[in-house]
Amino acid sequence: MDTQDIFEHLLVVGSVTGDCSKCRELGIDCSVAKSCPQCGTEFKYIASRTGEIKKIINKRPDLIFIDLNDYTKIRSKIQAKNLFS
């Protein structure tokens, strides 16, 4: 998958609200938000900081669930590689 596309369209969910990966807008209502209220980015992907995967998938079946730990590791490797090239 294209990690840049994920980065630009990812809604990261916490225990109560979510945030936009692209502009870092906080306090987004993850159960209904189709796009970021700050930058207007349409959400295609969702990830959880709390691990409540089943609850999130049931609330937002329209979004593709991304494992936040895996995504963060891959994104960090790409950023490190770009630093040295």
VOBA-1610 file (N, C-alpha, C; in pm, whole numbers, padded with zeros to 5 digits, always signed):
BEGIN
Met+00084-00119+00000Met+00000+00000+00000Met+00088+00125+00000Asp+00034+00231-00052Asp+00104+00358-00057Asp+00095+00428+00078Thr+00206+00432+00151Thr+00204+00492+00285Thr+00174+00642+00281Gln+00210+00709+00173Gln+00180+00851+00163Gln+00029+00873+00153Asp-00039+00787+00077Asp-00185+00796+00065Asp-00250+00771+00201Ile-00198+00672+00274Ile-00251+00643+00407Ile-00231+00764+00497Phe-00110+00820+00498Phe-00079+00936+00581Phe-00175+01052+00555Glu-00206+01074+00428Glu-00290+01187+00391Glu-00440+01165+00414His-00481+01042+00442His-00623+01013+00459His-00653+00930+00584Leu-00566+00941+00685Leu-00580+00857+00804Leu-00644+00932+00920Leu-00743+00871+00980Leu-00805+00919+01103Leu-00754+00830+01216Val-00682+00890+01311Val-00626+00815+01423Val-00717+00835+01543Val-00770+00725+01595Val-00870+00729+01701Val-00805+00704+01837Gly-00840+00788+01934Gly-00798+00767+02072Gly-00912+00706+02151Ser-00916+00730+02280Ser-01021+00672+02363Ser-01156+00741+02345Val-01156+00871+02312Val-01281+00944+02297Val-01297+01005+02157Thr-01194+01073+02110Thr-01200+01140+01980Thr-01082+01099+01893Gly-01077+01153+01774Gly-00969+01120+01681Gly-00894+01244+01636Asp-00789+01220+01558Asp-00715+01331+01500Asp-00675+01299+01357Cys-00658+01405+01280Cys-00621+01394+01139Cys-00471+01375+01128Ser-00430+01273+01057Ser-00288+01246+01040Ser-00220+01353+00956Lys-00293+01411+00862Lys-00234+01508+00770Lys-00206+01643+00837Cys-00306+01702+00905Cys-00287+01835+00962Cys-00279+01836+01115Arg-00299+01719+01177Arg-00291+01702+01322Arg-00407+01768+01398Glu-00519+01796+01331Glu-00637+01852+01396Glu-00686+01752+01502Leu-00714+01800+01621Leu-00755+01716+01733Leu-00905+01727+01758Gly-00959+01631+01831Gly-01098+01637+01875Gly-01202+01604+01770Ile-01166+01527+01670Ile-01260+01491+01564Ile-01349+01377+01612Asp-01479+01393+01591Asp-01575+01288+01628Asp-01561+01174+01527Cys-01492+01070+01568Cys-01456+00962+01476Cys-01575+00875+01434Ser-01687+00884+01505Ser-01800+00799+01468Ser-01879+00853+01350Val-01864+00982+01318Val-01942+01040+01209Val-01860+01119+01107Ala-01739+01160+01139Ala-01660+01248+01051Ala-01620+01177+00922Lys-01659+01234+00811Lys-01620+01182+00679Lys-01493+01250+00630Ser-01468+01372+00682Ser-01349+01447+00643Ser-01304+01533+00761Cys-01183+01584+00749Cys-01126+01668+00855Cys-01191+01806+00851Pro-01239+01856+00965Pro-01300+01989+00967Pro-01199+02101+00943Gln-01071+02075+00966Gln-00967+02177+00950Gln-00915+02185+00806Cys-00866+02072+00752Cys-00801+02075+00620Cys-00890+02018+00508Gly-01003+01957+00544Gly-01096+01905+00444Gly-01059+01770+00385Thr-00953+01707+00435Thr-00911+01576+00385Thr-01019+01472+00408Glu-01050+01395+00304Glu-01145+01285+00316Glu-01075+01167+00382Phe-01138+01110+00484Phe-01080+00995+00551Phe-01114+00867+00475Lys-01009+00786+00449Lys-01024+00656+00384Lys-00982+00544+00478Tyr-00894+00578+00574Tyr-00834+00479+00664Tyr-00857+00522+00809Ile-00855+00424+00897Ile-00871+00451+01039Ile-00776+00362+01118Ala-00720+00415+01225Ala-00629+00340+01311Ala-00662+00374+01456Ser-00628+00284+01545Ser-00661+00302+01686Ser-00537+00302+01775Arg-00534+00397+01867Arg-00429+00400+01968Arg-00461+00307+02084Thr-00589+00276+02104Thr-00634+00201+02221Thr-00649+00052+02197Gly-00652+00010+02073Gly-00665-00133+02043Gly-00808-00182+02039Glu-00906-00093+02040Glu-01047-00132+02033Glu-01087-00155+01888Ile-01028-00254+01828Ile-01043-00277+01684Ile-01187-00311+01646Lys-01247-00406+01713Lys-01381-00451+01677Lys-01483-00338+01689Lys-01472-00259+01794Lys-01564-00148+01817Lys-01552-00045+01704Ile-01429-00016+01664Ile-01405+00083+01558Ile-01455+00031+01424Ile-01427-00093+01393Ile-01472-00152+01266Ile-01625-00154+01259Asn-01691-00182+01372Asn-01837-00181+01374Asn-01893-00040+01354Lys-01826+00061+01412Lys-01872+00199+01398Lys-01846+00254+01259Arg-01730+00220+01201Arg-01689+00277+01073Arg-01651+00170+00970Pro-01749+00092+00924Pro-01718-00011+00824Pro-01680+00048+00688Asp-01703+00178+00670Asp-01670+00245+00544Asp-01521+00276+00531Leu-01446+00265+00641Leu-01303+00296+00639Leu-01220+00169+00649Ile-01101+00173+00592Ile-01009+00059+00596Ile-00929+00070+00726Phe-00930-00037+00805Phe-00857-00035+00931Phe-00709-00062+00907Ile-00625+00022+00967Ile-00479+00012+00956Ile-00424-00013+01097Asp-00335-00110+01111Asp-00269-00132+01239Asp-00171-00018+01263Leu-00194+00060+01368Leu-00115+00181+01393Leu+00031+00150+01419Asn+00061+00043+01491Asn+00200+00008+01520Asn+00276-00028+01392Asp+00216-00110+01307Asp+00280-00147+01180Asp+00300-00024+01091Tyr+00197+00059+01082Tyr+00203+00180+01000Tyr+00315+00272+01049Thr+00325+00292+01180Thr+00427+00380+01237Thr+00567+00328+01210Lys+00587+00197+01222Lys+00718+00137+01194Lys+00758+00157+01048Ile+00667+00128+00958Ile+00695+00142+00815Ile+00723+00289+00780Arg+00641+00377+00831Arg+00658+00521+00804Arg+00793+00570+00857Ser+00833+00524+00974Ser+00962+00563+01034Ser+01079+00513+00949Lys+01070+00390+00900Lys+01176+00335+00814Lys+01190+00416+00686Ile+01078+00453+00627Ile+01081+00531+00503Ile+01142+00669+00529Gln+01104+00732+00638Gln+01159+00863+00671Gln+01309+00855+00698Ala+01353+00751+00766Ala+01496+00733+00793Ala+01573+00709+00662Lys+01517+00628+00575Lys+01581+00601+00447Lys+01595+00729+00364Asn+01490+00812+00366Asn+01495+00938+00292Asn+01595+01036+00349Leu+01624+01024+00476Leu+01724+01110+00541Leu+01864+01085+00485Phe+01892+00960+00456Phe+02026+00921+00412Phe+02042+00911+00262Ser+01938+00943+00187Ser+01951+00935+00041Ser+01947+01071-00023
//
